[in-house]
Amino acid sequence: MQKIVKDRIIPSMDRGSYPWHGLEVGDSFDVPAGKVGSVRAAARVASMTNGKVFRVFRTEDGGHACWRVS
């Protein structure tokens, strides 16, 4: 049987490499080459857990960036 742990602090989303909490609507950060899929997945989780919406789009220079859209 698993032990129940009470009053454990939920880790901040900022523990990873991505600045979810620092983004205002319209702000973005560059997505490293080869990380588009993992950033899209992380953005989906961040959107579901933060009440904010993040999306990854291709940039004009052919790279990718993640925006906070709401």
N, C-alpha and C positions, 0 to 999 in steps of 0.2 A: 504494500500500500504506500502511496506517495505521501510525504509529509506536507502539510499545509503551512505555508509561510504567510504571516500577516504583516501588514505595514511595510512591505518592501517598496522601495522607491522605483517608479517606472523610469527607465533610462530615457534621456532626452534624445530626440531625433538627430541632434547635432553631434552625437558621438561618432557618426560615420564621417565620410569624406565630403559630404554634401551639405551646404548651408541652408537647409530648409527654413529654419526659424528666422534667418536674417533677410529673407527675400520679402520685399513688398510687391504688391500687384504691379506687373510690368517689368520687374527685375529678372535677370537671368544669370546663369553661370555656364561656362563652356563645359561640354561633355568630352572627356578624354576619348581619343580614338580607340575603338575596340570595346568601349564600355557602354554603348548606346542601349543595348538590351538590359543591362543591369541597372542603369540609371532610370530607364522607363519603368522597370519593376519597382525600384525604390520610390520613384515619384508616385506610382499608384498606391503604394502602402502609405507614404507620407500624406497623400490626399485623403485617404480613408481615415487616418488617425488624427489629422490636424484640423479638419474642417476647412482646409484650403485646397486649391486645385493647382497642380503642377503638370506641365506638359513638355515633352521633348519634341523639338522641331529641327529640321535641317536649316542651316544658316546659308546666307548668300555665298559664302566662300566654300561651301561644300562640307563643312563640319556640322556639328550638332550642338545645340544649347538647350538647357532646361529653363523654362519660364514659370513664374507664378502667374497664373491667369485669373485667379479670384481668391 
